[in-house]
Amino acid sequence: MKGTAPSVSQPPQCYQRQATSPYYPQLTVFCDFDGPIVDVSRRYYTTYQLALAETQELYQAQDEILPITMLNLQQFWQMKQERVPDVEIAMRSGLAGEQIDIFLQCVVNIVNQPALLQKDKMQPGVNWALPLLHSQGFKLVLVTLRSSSQVTQILQNYGLARLFSGIYGTEDDDAAYVNYAHVKTQLLEKAIAQHSQPNSESSLAWMVGDTEADILAGQAVSIPTIALTCGIRSRQRLQQFQPTCIHSDLLSVAHYLLEVNSPRLMPNC
């Protein structure tokens, strides 16, 4: 399904684009969408609430009252950041057996509905980070498990689509929620083949994302990875996959990457 993003009150910041210095490497930043650029926590939590309510209503229609204990947003998002399976989240919410199966199917049916996609919001600092990197000659390429057309539409609504040299996504609306690492790796390989030469001295590529799928994809193609804690994984969870760096958000990544002043010199994270 395709959704639209609401208009944003603060337009993207504008910077004068700088010519790439012969002593400065041509940098390509491959970046995930959900997490680094868009906050999906409200959509995922609302999906959980609605799926739980639908499951409860189904059993109420059969005169069976379920002992539902709904998690609050903080509890729910902490579990998602620790990659607690939806089955366990359902169990902690009072469901069991077939009730869990019904709940899980409701989640799949609900999570990409246009009304819920409206709950996705730009992460703080994105309107500064992307134009800043673009103005300094960084090539920005989006690699996402979300639908390409959906992501393009959202970026256009926010005035950010023009900053990207390429957008690589899927045609599977459910891929982003499931977070398939092998699909992300395939997309990244395709993007690199068209936009970067990571083994060349004249270029340097980075993969920026908020999940293990992003880290594993970057490691699979031998480029450094930057994990972000503003998304759906905790710092502790991300550390297990040994990314090159861990940062809090995309704006801090932009400032970090601007410190790279030589293809042979990399600042400390």
Backbone bond lengths (Angstrom), bond angles and torsions (degrees), N, CA, C in turn:
res aa  C-N    CA-C-N  psi(-1)  N-CA   C-N-CA  omega(-1)  CA-C   N-CA-C  phi
1 M - - - 1.456 - - 1.513 110.23 -
2 K 1.298 114.96 151.04 1.455 119.11 179.94 1.512 108.55 -108.95
3 G 1.325 117.17 139.63 1.445 121.84 178.07 1.496 110.10 -127.87
4 T 1.318 116.02 168.80 1.455 120.90 178.13 1.504 109.14 -117.69
5 A 1.316 115.70 152.10 1.461 120.45 177.47 1.514 108.76 -100.16
6 P 1.307 118.61 144.21 1.453 120.38 178.08 1.511 110.74 -67.15
7 S 1.306 115.62 156.80 1.462 119.26 178.04 1.510 109.28 -66.14
8 V 1.306 116.81 150.85 1.457 121.58 -177.55 1.517 108.67 -108.71
9 S 1.332 116.44 139.48 1.454 120.59 -174.86 1.519 112.00 -72.89
10 Q 1.329 116.97 -33.26 1.459 120.51 -178.66 1.527 109.44 -100.55
11 P 1.348 117.34 116.10 1.462 119.52 -179.00 1.515 110.68 -71.54
12 P 1.337 117.06 161.73 1.466 119.32 176.22 1.511 110.81 -62.45
13 Q 1.333 116.34 143.64 1.455 120.55 -178.74 1.535 110.16 -73.77
14 C 1.306 116.09 150.31 1.457 121.41 -178.12 1.527 110.10 -110.59
15 Y 1.315 115.79 134.65 1.452 122.93 176.17 1.518 107.85 -130.67
16 Q 1.322 115.52 149.40 1.458 119.39 176.18 1.520 108.78 -75.24
17 R 1.336 116.15 127.07 1.457 120.53 -176.69 1.521 109.83 -71.25
18 Q 1.338 115.80 132.74 1.452 121.71 -177.88 1.524 110.51 -98.92
19 A 1.313 115.56 141.79 1.460 119.81 174.78 1.519 109.24 -68.22
20 T 1.308 116.96 141.98 1.459 120.96 -179.03 1.516 110.42 -70.78
21 S 1.315 116.39 128.52 1.455 121.22 179.85 1.515 110.40 -72.84
22 P 1.363 118.71 146.02 1.464 119.96 177.10 1.517 111.93 -65.62
23 Y 1.331 117.71 -16.24 1.464 121.19 178.23 1.531 111.89 -98.68
24 Y 1.308 115.39 0.59 1.459 120.56 -177.78 1.522 108.45 -112.47
25 P 1.314 118.95 126.95 1.467 120.31 -175.13 1.523 111.90 -67.34
26 Q 1.326 116.19 149.63 1.455 120.78 172.27 1.530 108.28 -75.23
27 L 1.305 115.84 108.83 1.459 120.81 -173.53 1.521 111.11 -98.33
28 T 1.301 116.12 134.34 1.460 121.93 174.67 1.516 108.21 -116.70
29 V 1.316 116.02 126.04 1.455 121.72 178.68 1.518 108.43 -107.87
30 F 1.324 115.69 112.08 1.455 121.68 173.57 1.526 106.88 -91.93
31 C 1.313 116.29 121.71 1.466 119.75 -170.67 1.522 111.57 -129.15
32 D 1.303 115.37 139.07 1.455 122.08 173.70 1.531 108.77 -74.85
33 F 1.327 116.54 164.47 1.462 121.60 -177.71 1.525 111.88 -100.31
34 D 1.348 116.54 -64.98 1.464 119.65 178.99 1.524 109.47 -66.37
35 G 1.310 116.67 123.32 1.470 121.08 -178.92 1.502 111.49 108.17
36 P 1.344 118.78 -73.67 1.466 119.90 179.60 1.530 113.39 -64.77
37 I 1.341 117.13 -40.45 1.457 120.99 -175.02 1.524 111.88 -105.08
38 V 1.311 116.75 -40.40 1.463 121.24 -176.04 1.528 110.50 -121.05
39 D 1.321 115.43 136.21 1.464 122.36 175.74 1.526 108.42 -89.14
40 V 1.332 116.56 115.75 1.471 121.05 -177.28 1.528 112.37 -103.41
41 S 1.323 117.91 7.33 1.467 120.20 -172.52 1.526 112.37 -62.14
42 R 1.337 117.34 -40.72 1.459 120.12 -179.12 1.527 111.00 -66.95
43 R 1.327 117.13 -39.56 1.472 119.95 178.69 1.528 110.95 -64.75
44 Y 1.319 116.52 -45.70 1.457 119.54 -178.28 1.533 111.14 -65.39
45 Y 1.334 116.45 -38.50 1.461 119.13 -179.80 1.529 110.95 -69.55
46 T 1.320 117.02 -41.65 1.465 120.15 177.60 1.514 110.57 -63.70
47 T 1.341 116.53 -37.81 1.463 120.59 175.43 1.526 110.27 -59.15
48 Y 1.320 116.36 -45.25 1.470 121.54 177.78 1.531 111.01 -59.40
49 Q 1.322 116.83 -45.97 1.460 120.55 -179.42 1.528 111.59 -62.06
50 L 1.333 116.09 -46.16 1.462 120.40 -177.36 1.527 111.46 -67.64
51 A 1.335 115.96 -40.11 1.466 119.48 179.46 1.524 110.81 -65.25
52 L 1.329 116.03 -39.03 1.464 120.09 177.92 1.523 110.40 -65.74
53 A 1.343 115.85 -41.52 1.466 119.71 179.87 1.529 111.33 -66.23
54 E 1.323 117.44 -40.44 1.461 120.54 179.29 1.529 111.00 -64.60
55 T 1.314 115.96 -40.60 1.463 119.67 177.97 1.519 110.73 -63.62
56 Q 1.312 115.64 -43.57 1.465 120.20 179.47 1.526 111.03 -62.90
57 E 1.336 117.32 -42.63 1.466 121.01 -179.39 1.525 111.59 -64.84
58 L 1.324 116.82 -36.86 1.463 120.77 179.03 1.526 111.05 -60.97
59 Y 1.326 116.30 -41.68 1.464 119.73 -179.18 1.525 111.93 -78.11
60 Q 1.330 116.16 -29.96 1.466 119.21 176.04 1.523 110.82 -64.24
61 A 1.340 115.72 -34.96 1.468 120.16 178.35 1.523 111.10 -64.49
62 Q 1.319 116.19 -19.58 1.471 121.83 177.83 1.533 110.99 -103.73
63 D 1.338 114.76 17.81 1.476 122.00 178.31 1.523 112.63 61.18
64 E 1.329 116.05 34.37 1.464 120.82 175.47 1.531 108.69 -121.66
65 I 1.316 115.81 123.74 1.453 121.48 -179.23 1.533 109.38 -96.50
66 L 1.305 116.31 122.96 1.460 120.62 179.94 1.527 110.50 -89.42
67 P 1.328 117.62 141.23 1.474 121.28 179.89 1.540 110.79 -81.18
68 I 1.334 116.00 67.75 1.460 121.57 -174.27 1.524 111.25 -74.86
69 T 1.325 116.42 133.65 1.465 123.14 171.14 1.520 107.49 -126.24
70 M 1.324 116.04 99.51 1.459 120.03 -174.45 1.531 110.74 -78.10
71 L 1.324 115.69 130.62 1.457 121.29 176.66 1.520 109.89 -72.84
72 N 1.333 117.26 150.43 1.453 118.94 172.31 1.530 109.45 -83.52
73 L 1.314 116.96 172.37 1.462 121.08 -174.93 1.518 111.68 -58.96
74 Q 1.324 117.21 -43.31 1.466 120.30 -178.35 1.528 110.89 -63.27
75 Q 1.322 116.89 -44.67 1.465 120.51 179.11 1.529 110.95 -63.01
76 F 1.320 115.77 -45.48 1.453 121.00 -178.51 1.524 111.13 -62.85
77 W 1.334 117.30 -48.15 1.460 120.03 -175.16 1.528 111.42 -69.64
78 Q 1.320 117.15 -32.99 1.459 119.58 175.83 1.530 110.16 -62.55
79 M 1.321 117.15 -40.21 1.468 120.27 177.27 1.523 111.06 -65.15
80 K 1.331 117.32 -40.96 1.463 120.16 178.60 1.531 110.22 -64.27
81 Q 1.334 116.34 -38.94 1.466 119.73 -179.65 1.525 111.71 -68.00
82 E 1.308 116.57 -27.41 1.464 120.42 176.25 1.526 111.71 -91.70
83 R 1.310 116.51 8.34 1.461 125.63 -179.75 1.523 112.60 55.19
84 V 1.330 115.95 42.41 1.462 121.02 172.09 1.529 107.13 -69.15
85 P 1.328 119.22 127.19 1.469 121.42 -178.62 1.524 112.09 -59.96
86 D 1.335 115.93 150.21 1.461 120.37 178.34 1.520 111.85 -59.65
87 V 1.327 116.80 -29.62 1.466 120.20 177.36 1.526 110.22 -61.35
88 E 1.323 116.83 -43.83 1.461 119.87 -179.82 1.524 111.19 -70.81
89 I 1.343 116.82 -36.84 1.464 120.04 175.73 1.525 109.86 -60.05
90 A 1.322 116.55 -41.23 1.463 120.75 177.86 1.527 111.01 -63.95
91 M 1.319 116.98 -42.06 1.463 120.84 179.51 1.525 110.77 -63.44
92 R 1.331 116.78 -42.43 1.467 119.94 179.68 1.525 111.67 -69.25
93 S 1.332 115.87 -15.29 1.465 120.24 177.80 1.519 112.27 -93.18
94 G 1.350 116.70 1.85 1.455 120.87 174.42 1.509 115.52 104.65
95 L 1.338 118.50 5.04 1.457 121.14 -178.96 1.521 111.18 -93.17
96 A 1.335 115.17 159.42 1.464 120.58 178.90 1.520 109.43 -154.18
97 G 1.340 114.96 153.67 1.452 121.06 173.36 1.515 114.50 55.69
98 E 1.330 116.08 -128.79 1.466 122.32 -178.11 1.519 112.26 -61.92
99 Q 1.319 117.07 -27.30 1.469 120.75 178.43 1.534 110.73 -59.27
100 I 1.317 115.55 -37.99 1.464 120.30 179.75 1.529 110.55 -65.93
101 D 1.332 116.55 -41.90 1.463 120.09 179.18 1.524 111.12 -60.80
102 I 1.312 115.99 -42.01 1.468 120.49 179.03 1.522 109.82 -64.75
103 F 1.324 116.61 -43.90 1.467 121.18 178.29 1.525 110.97 -58.91
104 L 1.316 117.70 -46.65 1.466 121.66 -178.07 1.520 111.39 -62.68
105 Q 1.318 117.24 -38.58 1.462 119.99 177.98 1.521 110.73 -67.84
106 C 1.316 116.84 -36.77 1.465 120.63 176.36 1.528 110.94 -62.10
107 V 1.323 116.58 -40.95 1.463 120.75 178.52 1.524 110.42 -58.92
108 V 1.331 116.68 -48.03 1.467 121.18 179.92 1.529 110.87 -60.62
109 N 1.317 116.96 -39.75 1.462 121.24 -177.90 1.522 112.98 -71.29
110 I 1.330 116.61 -27.12 1.463 120.99 -171.00 1.517 113.21 -97.11
111 V 1.327 119.00 -37.84 1.466 122.96 -161.36 1.526 114.33 -58.64
112 N 1.332 118.49 -28.46 1.465 120.33 -178.53 1.523 113.49 -108.00
113 Q 1.324 117.56 17.34 1.456 119.80 175.89 1.531 110.00 -66.34
114 P 1.337 117.83 140.01 1.468 121.21 -177.01 1.526 114.21 -51.95
115 A 1.338 117.04 -38.89 1.466 119.52 -179.66 1.523 111.47 -62.53
116 L 1.329 116.84 -35.03 1.461 120.09 179.83 1.530 111.23 -79.19
117 L 1.326 117.44 -32.75 1.463 119.66 178.03 1.528 111.30 -60.21
118 Q 1.324 116.42 -24.76 1.463 120.66 177.38 1.531 112.14 -63.92
119 K 1.315 116.65 -19.35 1.464 120.08 -178.22 1.523 112.83 -79.86
120 D 1.340 117.80 -12.91 1.462 120.46 176.02 1.524 109.55 -68.49
121 K 1.316 116.88 134.73 1.465 122.34 -178.88 1.523 110.00 -128.09
122 M 1.325 116.13 148.98 1.455 120.21 175.28 1.525 110.08 -63.49
123 Q 1.318 115.31 138.62 1.461 119.92 175.84 1.531 109.94 -67.53
124 P 1.331 117.48 147.91 1.466 120.01 177.52 1.526 111.04 -57.99
125 G 1.327 116.61 136.40 1.456 121.81 175.67 1.515 115.20 89.85
126 V 1.325 118.18 -10.26 1.471 120.42 -178.40 1.522 111.12 -63.44
127 N 1.339 117.22 -38.55 1.462 121.02 -179.75 1.524 112.56 -66.60
128 W 1.319 116.99 -14.68 1.469 121.56 173.12 1.523 111.01 -97.28
129 A 1.306 116.55 -43.19 1.468 120.63 -172.13 1.522 113.12 -64.59
130 L 1.325 117.76 -48.76 1.462 120.35 -175.87 1.533 112.42 -65.80
131 P 1.348 119.65 -47.87 1.461 118.54 177.09 1.529 112.77 -62.92
132 L 1.330 117.34 -33.84 1.463 120.49 179.24 1.524 110.72 -64.01
133 L 1.310 117.32 -48.67 1.464 120.47 178.72 1.532 110.82 -62.40
134 H 1.313 116.58 -43.34 1.464 121.23 -179.24 1.524 110.92 -61.98
135 S 1.325 116.36 -40.81 1.463 119.98 -177.40 1.520 112.51 -67.85
136 Q 1.317 117.22 -23.78 1.456 121.42 -179.44 1.527 112.68 -94.15
137 G 1.320 116.93 12.39 1.454 120.65 174.34 1.509 115.83 91.12
138 F 1.318 117.62 5.99 1.463 120.32 177.15 1.529 109.34 -73.02
139 K 1.297 116.56 135.41 1.461 121.03 173.09 1.520 107.63 -87.91
140 L 1.329 116.62 124.78 1.454 122.39 -177.98 1.523 109.57 -105.54
141 V 1.328 115.63 125.38 1.457 121.63 -179.57 1.524 108.14 -130.60
142 L 1.319 116.12 125.93 1.464 120.94 -178.53 1.524 110.27 -91.34
143 V 1.337 116.05 129.39 1.463 121.96 177.58 1.520 106.97 -127.04
144 T 1.319 116.59 108.30 1.455 120.81 -170.75 1.518 111.59 -137.54
145 L 1.320 116.45 151.80 1.457 121.51 174.57 1.520 111.60 -86.18
146 R 1.297 115.86 0.22 1.451 120.64 177.03 1.528 110.35 -82.97
147 S 1.317 117.34 165.90 1.454 122.59 178.17 1.527 110.46 -62.08
148 S 1.326 117.21 130.96 1.462 121.61 -179.09 1.524 111.49 -59.05
149 S 1.322 116.92 -44.51 1.462 120.18 -178.06 1.523 111.34 -66.47
150 Q 1.316 116.40 -37.49 1.460 121.14 178.69 1.527 110.91 -64.12
151 V 1.327 116.14 -46.28 1.462 121.20 -179.26 1.530 110.78 -65.89
152 T 1.311 117.27 -43.11 1.465 121.02 179.43 1.517 110.93 -59.41
153 Q 1.322 116.52 -42.57 1.451 121.04 -179.88 1.530 111.09 -63.12
154 I 1.315 116.58 -44.71 1.466 120.20 -179.80 1.529 110.75 -63.11
155 L 1.335 116.90 -45.18 1.465 120.36 179.52 1.525 111.34 -63.11
156 Q 1.314 116.95 -37.77 1.470 119.98 177.55 1.521 110.53 -64.72
157 N 1.320 117.01 -39.48 1.463 120.84 178.55 1.520 112.25 -62.48
158 Y 1.315 116.10 -29.81 1.460 120.83 179.49 1.529 112.59 -96.23
159 G 1.320 118.58 1.60 1.451 121.91 178.98 1.511 114.11 72.84
160 L 1.341 117.44 25.85 1.458 121.17 -174.95 1.532 113.61 -112.24
161 A 1.317 117.84 -10.99 1.467 120.35 -175.07 1.522 111.96 -60.86
162 R 1.325 117.70 -34.17 1.472 121.87 -177.38 1.524 112.46 -64.34
163 L 1.323 117.94 -17.69 1.459 121.17 -177.14 1.527 112.74 -81.03
164 F 1.314 117.49 -13.79 1.464 121.15 -174.60 1.524 111.55 -100.11
165 S 1.316 115.06 135.10 1.465 121.22 176.95 1.522 112.17 -81.65
166 G 1.318 116.64 -18.89 1.454 120.70 178.87 1.508 111.11 -164.35
167 I 1.328 116.28 150.51 1.464 122.66 176.86 1.518 107.97 -130.47
168 Y 1.329 116.28 117.50 1.455 122.42 -177.79 1.520 109.03 -116.68
169 G 1.318 115.70 114.25 1.449 120.88 -179.43 1.512 111.41 -136.48
170 T 1.312 116.17 -165.75 1.457 121.84 -178.07 1.525 109.51 -115.45
171 E 1.316 115.43 173.98 1.460 121.79 172.59 1.521 110.64 -107.32
172 D 1.331 115.68 7.93 1.462 122.07 -178.46 1.522 108.95 -102.93
173 D 1.330 116.99 111.21 1.461 120.75 -178.05 1.522 112.72 -62.31
174 D 1.340 117.75 -23.49 1.464 120.69 -175.89 1.524 113.30 -92.67
175 A 1.331 117.87 -7.47 1.470 120.81 -173.12 1.523 111.94 -63.48
176 A 1.325 117.63 -40.07 1.464 120.74 -176.69 1.525 111.14 -64.65
177 Y 1.335 116.67 -40.66 1.464 119.67 -178.49 1.523 111.14 -67.79
178 V 1.333 116.62 -38.89 1.463 120.28 -179.71 1.527 111.25 -76.57
179 N 1.346 116.54 -31.30 1.473 122.11 174.64 1.533 112.40 65.04
180 Y 1.328 115.76 62.68 1.459 121.46 179.29 1.529 110.61 -74.97
181 A 1.319 117.55 117.79 1.463 121.29 -178.73 1.526 111.32 -68.07
182 H 1.325 118.30 -37.83 1.457 120.03 -177.04 1.532 111.29 -69.21
183 V 1.330 116.97 -32.00 1.465 119.86 176.69 1.521 110.34 -69.34
184 K 1.326 116.93 -40.92 1.464 120.82 177.28 1.527 110.34 -61.46
185 T 1.329 117.12 -40.52 1.468 120.51 178.91 1.524 110.88 -63.25
186 Q 1.310 117.72 -42.82 1.459 120.99 178.47 1.524 111.54 -62.51
187 L 1.311 116.90 -41.92 1.461 120.75 178.49 1.526 111.25 -64.90
188 L 1.328 116.24 -41.00 1.458 120.17 179.90 1.525 110.83 -66.25
189 E 1.313 117.27 -40.76 1.466 120.57 177.49 1.529 110.95 -59.90
190 K 1.310 116.35 -41.91 1.460 120.94 178.73 1.528 110.86 -65.07
191 A 1.329 116.57 -43.00 1.462 120.77 -179.77 1.525 111.32 -65.15
192 I 1.319 116.57 -42.14 1.460 120.71 179.88 1.520 110.63 -63.94
193 A 1.318 117.06 -40.61 1.465 120.65 -179.35 1.524 111.57 -59.69
194 Q 1.326 116.91 -27.81 1.458 120.55 -176.03 1.521 113.80 -102.66
195 H 1.324 117.44 -17.40 1.465 118.59 -171.80 1.519 115.53 -128.86
196 S 1.311 119.15 -5.44 1.454 118.35 -175.20 1.514 110.79 -155.04
197 Q 1.328 114.68 157.33 1.455 122.98 172.19 1.523 107.42 -126.76
198 P 1.329 117.01 80.69 1.465 120.83 -170.24 1.519 115.31 -61.75
199 N 1.336 118.91 -19.46 1.454 120.34 -179.60 1.521 113.12 -94.37
200 S 1.327 116.64 1.56 1.456 120.99 -179.49 1.520 110.66 -88.51
201 E 1.346 117.21 144.89 1.461 120.46 179.19 1.523 111.70 -68.30
202 S 1.330 116.78 -21.14 1.454 120.06 -176.27 1.526 112.67 -87.98
203 S 1.324 117.42 0.73 1.456 119.24 -179.08 1.515 110.73 -143.41
204 L 1.320 114.92 157.07 1.450 121.17 178.73 1.517 107.93 -145.53
205 A 1.301 116.69 132.73 1.457 121.33 -178.31 1.522 110.37 -119.91
206 W 1.335 115.22 148.37 1.455 122.45 176.89 1.528 108.80 -130.65
207 M 1.315 116.45 149.44 1.458 121.57 171.06 1.515 108.19 -113.13
208 V 1.327 116.61 124.59 1.465 122.63 -178.69 1.528 108.67 -116.40
209 G 1.321 117.04 125.94 1.452 120.37 179.30 1.517 112.13 -163.57
210 D 1.322 115.58 178.54 1.462 120.00 -174.73 1.518 113.75 -119.40
211 T 1.360 117.70 7.85 1.461 119.07 -179.19 1.523 110.92 -134.22
212 E 1.330 114.04 170.98 1.453 119.93 177.06 1.529 111.61 -63.11
213 A 1.333 117.70 -28.07 1.467 120.38 178.75 1.526 110.59 -62.29
214 D 1.325 117.19 -39.78 1.461 121.19 178.99 1.524 111.38 -67.95
215 I 1.326 116.08 -43.53 1.466 120.38 -179.94 1.523 110.38 -64.16
216 L 1.316 116.56 -47.73 1.457 120.85 -178.17 1.533 111.34 -64.38
217 A 1.327 116.87 -36.58 1.461 120.35 178.62 1.524 110.48 -65.22
218 G 1.332 117.18 -45.63 1.455 120.50 178.14 1.516 112.17 -62.46
219 Q 1.322 116.23 -42.62 1.469 120.04 179.07 1.525 111.33 -65.34
220 A 1.330 117.17 -34.13 1.459 121.06 -179.14 1.520 112.39 -65.36
221 V 1.341 116.31 -29.67 1.471 120.07 -179.93 1.531 111.45 -105.53
222 S 1.329 115.91 11.04 1.475 122.35 172.94 1.522 113.86 62.71
223 I 1.336 116.72 43.28 1.457 119.77 171.49 1.524 108.29 -121.21
224 P 1.337 117.87 152.11 1.466 120.31 -179.88 1.521 111.59 -64.58
225 T 1.316 115.08 151.06 1.459 121.20 -175.66 1.523 111.01 -123.44
226 I 1.316 115.57 141.87 1.457 122.25 174.97 1.518 107.73 -120.70
227 A 1.323 116.33 118.49 1.462 121.81 179.53 1.523 109.34 -97.09
228 L 1.324 116.38 141.02 1.461 121.69 -179.12 1.521 110.97 -113.10
229 T 1.326 115.62 139.13 1.464 121.11 -178.37 1.527 112.65 -93.07
230 C 1.336 117.84 2.36 1.467 120.49 -179.21 1.527 111.94 -83.93
231 G 1.330 117.55 -2.11 1.454 120.88 -175.66 1.514 114.10 -106.16
232 I 1.337 115.64 -138.23 1.461 121.47 -168.44 1.523 113.89 -96.48
233 R 1.328 118.17 12.95 1.459 120.89 174.36 1.522 109.76 -131.93
234 S 1.315 116.02 144.15 1.460 122.30 178.32 1.526 110.40 -78.58
235 R 1.308 115.52 163.11 1.466 120.17 176.92 1.530 110.40 -59.03
236 Q 1.322 116.85 -42.62 1.468 120.42 -178.54 1.527 110.65 -62.16
237 R 1.327 116.09 -41.32 1.462 119.96 179.29 1.525 110.50 -66.26
238 L 1.310 117.86 -42.72 1.463 121.98 -178.70 1.529 111.32 -66.18
239 Q 1.322 117.07 -37.05 1.459 120.73 -178.77 1.524 112.01 -60.82
240 Q 1.308 117.60 -27.83 1.457 121.27 -179.20 1.527 112.05 -62.82
241 F 1.331 116.78 -24.17 1.469 121.05 -177.21 1.528 112.21 -99.91
242 Q 1.320 117.04 3.87 1.459 123.86 171.44 1.535 113.81 53.89
243 P 1.334 117.64 59.22 1.462 118.96 173.46 1.523 110.11 -68.85
244 T 1.320 116.55 163.79 1.474 120.43 178.21 1.520 110.53 -61.81
245 C 1.320 115.98 -43.24 1.465 122.26 -179.42 1.522 109.62 -142.55
246 I 1.313 115.42 159.71 1.459 121.75 170.22 1.523 107.86 -128.27
247 H 1.323 116.15 127.32 1.463 121.77 177.93 1.521 109.62 -128.10
248 S 1.322 115.73 167.13 1.458 120.62 -175.68 1.519 113.22 -80.96
249 D 1.334 117.72 -36.41 1.458 120.36 -176.15 1.524 109.97 -159.79
250 L 1.335 115.96 178.56 1.458 120.95 -174.51 1.513 112.52 -69.61
251 L 1.327 117.92 -31.16 1.460 119.63 179.20 1.526 110.63 -66.93
252 S 1.321 118.05 -39.99 1.462 119.94 177.08 1.520 110.67 -66.32
253 V 1.334 117.17 -32.47 1.461 121.04 175.45 1.519 110.50 -65.39
254 A 1.313 116.85 -42.13 1.470 120.78 179.67 1.520 110.58 -59.25
255 H 1.328 116.77 -45.78 1.470 120.00 179.61 1.525 110.68 -65.53
256 Y 1.316 117.08 -37.86 1.462 120.40 177.99 1.526 111.18 -63.30
257 L 1.323 116.63 -47.81 1.464 120.21 -177.40 1.528 112.32 -66.52
258 L 1.322 117.42 -28.38 1.458 120.14 177.53 1.522 111.98 -68.70
259 E 1.338 116.75 -16.82 1.462 120.59 177.27 1.526 112.08 -79.07
260 V 1.301 116.53 -13.18 1.465 119.84 -179.97 1.530 107.67 -75.43
261 N 1.324 117.43 105.81 1.464 120.49 -174.98 1.512 113.55 -113.73
262 S 1.314 116.87 9.52 1.458 119.76 179.22 1.515 108.33 -158.54
263 P 1.372 118.02 143.04 1.451 118.63 176.47 1.513 113.23 -64.39
264 R 1.328 117.30 -12.74 1.458 120.95 -179.64 1.531 112.43 -109.71
265 L 1.330 115.90 2.03 1.456 118.94 -175.62 1.510 109.03 -124.81
266 M 1.293 117.75 121.19 1.462 122.42 -179.59 1.521 108.38 -123.71
267 P 1.354 118.11 123.04 1.461 120.31 179.67 1.511 111.49 -70.04
268 N 1.312 114.94 160.03 1.448 119.46 177.52 1.515 109.88 -70.05
269 C 1.339 116.63 147.39 1.479 120.82 179.01 1.519 109.94 -71.15
